[in-house]
Amino acid sequence: MRTIGEAAAELGTEPHVLRHWEQVGALSVRRDGNGYRVFDDGALEQARTVLKLRGVGLSLPEVIAAMAPVKSQAQAVVAGKIAALENEVVARQQAITFLRHTVDCRHRYLDECPDCAMFVREP
């Protein structure tokens, strides 16, 4: 059993973050007889899961949905995030391609280059 301060230190976060997660429903923590939060191994594991999901880009509402007891709901959220990340990878790769071209472009001004103009017109 750990206090909120001990749990936060172990997780590498701040106590107010754990309080917020509990407040919005991303974390369930039991209370002792005096009303203090008590972090057992299960609560710590749940917090680690929230940390990991936040670390891979899920918002708190997405984290809550991804941890839903109904597997199909959780899978839908995760699948949606995968699609968004894949789209982001494609967009970043297109940006790299464009920037690499601009570095090597023989034209003094990018607007004089037909290839640059092609990149600019792409969505």
Residue pairs with C-beta under 8 A, 6 or more apart in sequence:
1 38
1 39
1 40
2 10
2 38
2 39
2 40
2 44
3 36
3 37
3 38
3 39
4 15
4 18
4 19
4 29
4 36
4 37
4 39
5 15
6 39
7 15
7 18
7 39
7 43
7 44
7 47
8 14
8 15
8 17
8 18
10 44
11 18
11 44
11 47
11 48
11 51
12 51
13 47
13 51
18 27
18 29
18 37
18 47
19 37
21 27
21 47
21 50
21 60
22 28
22 29
22 37
24 60
24 64
25 64
26 50
26 60
26 63
26 64
26 67
27 43
27 46
27 47
27 50
28 43
28 46
29 37
29 38
29 39
29 43
30 37
30 38
30 40
30 43
31 37
31 38
32 38
39 47
46 67
49 67
50 63
50 67
53 62
53 63
53 66
53 67
54 60
54 63
56 81
57 81
57 84
57 85
58 66
58 77
58 81
62 77
62 81
65 73
65 74
65 76
65 77
66 74
66 77
66 78
66 81
67 74
68 74
68 77
94 119
94 122
97 119
98 116
98 119
101 115
101 116
101 119
102 110
102 116
105 113
105 115
105 116
106 113
107 113
107 116
110 116
110 120
111 117
